[in-house]
Amino acid sequence: MQFNLDDIAAMEQLDPGGMTGLIVGLPDQLKEAHEIGLKAEVPEDYSNVKNVVISGLGGSAIGGDLLRSLATGKSRVPISVNRDYDIPAYVGPDTLFVASSYSGNTEETLAAFDSAVAANARVLCISSGGELTKRATDQGIPVIKIPGGPAPRAALGYSFLPLLIVMRRLGLVEDDIGDVDEMLSIMVGLREVLAPQSPESVNQAKQLARRIHGKLPIIYGAEGYRAVVAQRWKGQVNENSKAPAYWNVYPELNHNEIVGWKAYPELLSRMYVINLRDKTESPKMQRRIEVTSEIIKKLAAGVEDVWAVGKSDLAKLFSLVYIGDFVSLYLAFLNNEDPLPVESIAYLKSQLAQVEE
């Protein structure tokens, strides 16, 4: 018997930890995160740097990726994202090093933080507490304090927007990088049509979750913000829906992956491709996606486009993020899964904790 995505009580029963509420509340989180960024205390000399390195893992790193993608062509210094225990060799006194850990206890980020301090970088932390906040406070390093909660992936607003606002205030990225007011308005509007109270007959996220249920989602996005959002979709399906998913980027995928759509037709027939689209795409990119879809449709279970909403890249970015978050939530219910726990990650961390340095 198929799960009824309009049965609010059944969804609540599968979601005792409240992931639904966290996703529904993203517009409110973004509004609060904006205020946190405006009020954050950051030394003025942090503006006098030659590069920015944002270090984090998982949901705490995606905020850095989003900033990097939006800042392309609008930043006066290079911005990179580090996902490792180690840090790049160029990190030093001319680097603004941002250690981002929602819990404050991510071991890779803690190791990178210590290395950045040793390299005399100008260090800034974003965290809800934990060991990272303790170490930073003990050494007089500024911390952008964000509210704690049960899941880093549900705190994207906190890990991204304060960072964007602070970078604007320091003059490291241009003021016109995104319209926060438009983004918030778009998000509130989307909530009305994507939330559980909106019936499947008119709910885009419920309909897409239904179509990809039992299939392998492949998410494609053009280089830039849509590539990062494609990665976000993949991670949300993994963690919320407890299902595999993969992502890739135009135009790079046209130079390799597209050739792979040939062998193992039975396997390919279980794959469902989702193109994340923007109506301002160049004619070349539009045609590239159209031709790629024509090739893939012959073998895949389905191919469809999901379009960004809004005028500014910031609004369009979060519109696609929000649609993907709801799709992963409804897919979790179709999979009869609680969307909140990430047992495999917890087990891995417990095993790593037993390894001596």
Secondary structure, 3 states (H helix, E strand, C coil): CCCCCCCHHHHHHHCCCCHHHHHHCHHHHHHHHHHHHHHCCCCHHHHCCCEEEEECCCHHHHHHHHHHHHHCCCECCCEEEECCCCCCCCCCCCEEEEEEECCCCCHHHHHHHHHHHHCCCEEEEEECCHHHHHHHHHCCCCEEECCCCCCHHHHHHHHHHHHHHHHHHCCCECHHHCCHHHHHHHHHHHHHHHCCCCCCCCCHHHHHHHHHCCCEEEEEEECCHHHHHHHHHHHHHHHHHCCCCEEEEECHHHHCHHHHCCCCHHHHCCEEEEEEECCCCCHHHHHHHHHHHHHHHCCCCEEEEEECCCCCHHHHHHHHHHHHHHHHHHHHHHCCCCCCCCHHHHHHHHHHCCCCC
